[in-house]
Amino acid sequence: MPDTESALADAIVTLLDHRAPGRTICPSEAARRVDPDAWRDLMPDARRVASRLVGDGTIEMTQRGEPVDPATARGPVRLRYPRDQDESGN
C-alpha cells in the first residue's frame, strides 16, 4: 500500500499544480489517475492520504468552500492549496 499512497499523494499535488490558484480537486480525481478501473476502491486511501497532506500543511480540505478538519469531515470534500500559499505563489 505504500506505493499506492505515494502515487495518490503525487497525483493530488500534480493535479493541484495544474489548476488555477484557488481551484480545487476532488479526491476521486487522484484515485482515477492512479487506477482508472478500480478508483472507487482507492477512495478510502485517497482521503487518508489527503488527510496526511492536510496535517503537514501541504493542502487544505474543504466543504462548501471552507476548510474542514479531515478527522471530522463527513461527505464530499474538495482539496486545494492553502490560501496563503496561493497568494504567495509558492
C-alpha positions in Angstrom: 0.0 0.0 0.0 2.9 2.5 0.5 3.4 2.6 -3.3 -0.3 3.4 -3.8 -0.3 6.0 -1.1 2.8 7.6 -2.7 1.1 7.6 -6.1 -2.0 9.2 -4.6 0.0 11.9 -2.9 1.8 12.6 -6.2 -1.5 12.7 -8.1 -3.0 15.1 -5.6 -0.1 17.5 -5.9 0.2 17.2 -9.7 -3.5 17.8 -10.2 -3.4 20.9 -7.9 -0.2 22.1 -9.7 -2.2 22.1 -13.0 -5.2 24.1 -11.6 -5.5 27.8 -11.4 -4.7 29.2 -8.0 -7.5 28.7 -5.5 -9.1 26.0 -7.6 -9.9 22.6 -6.1 -9.9 19.0 -6.9 -11.9 16.0 -5.7 -10.0 13.2 -4.1 -11.6 10.9 -6.7 -9.6 12.7 -9.4 -6.4 11.5 -7.8 -7.8 8.0 -7.3 -8.9 7.9 -11.0 -5.4 9.0 -12.1 -3.8 6.2 -10.1 -6.2 3.4 -11.1 -8.9 4.4 -13.7 -10.6 1.0 -13.4 -10.7 0.5 -9.6 -10.7 4.1 -8.4 -13.6 3.6 -6.1 -11.6 1.0 -4.2 -8.9 3.7 -3.7 -11.2 6.3 -2.2 -10.5 5.5 1.5 -6.8 5.6 0.7 -7.2 8.9 -1.2 -9.0 10.5 1.7 -6.4 9.2 4.2 -3.5 10.5 2.0 -5.3 13.8 1.7 -5.7 13.9 5.5 -1.9 13.4 5.9 -1.2 16.2 3.4 -3.5 18.5 5.3 -1.7 17.5 8.5 1.7 18.5 7.1 0.3 21.8 5.7 0.6 20.9 2.1 -3.1 21.2 1.2 -6.5 22.1 2.7 -9.6 20.0 2.8 -12.8 22.0 2.2 -16.6 21.6 2.3 -18.7 24.3 0.8 -15.5 26.4 0.2 -14.5 26.4 3.9 -11.5 24.5 5.4 -12.6 21.5 7.4 -10.8 19.1 9.8 -10.3 15.8 7.9 -10.9 13.9 11.1 -14.5 15.2 11.4 -15.4 15.9 7.8 -18.3 13.7 6.5 -19.5 13.6 3.0 -18.0 15.1 -0.2 -14.8 17.1 0.2 -12.6 19.2 -2.1 -8.8 19.7 -1.9 -6.8 22.9 -2.6 -3.5 24.5 -1.7 -3.8 26.7 1.4 -4.9 30.3 0.5 -1.7 31.8 1.8 0.3 29.6 -0.5 -1.8 30.6 -3.5 -1.3 34.3 -2.7 2.5 34.0 -2.3 2.9 31.9 -5.4 4.7 29.0 -3.6 
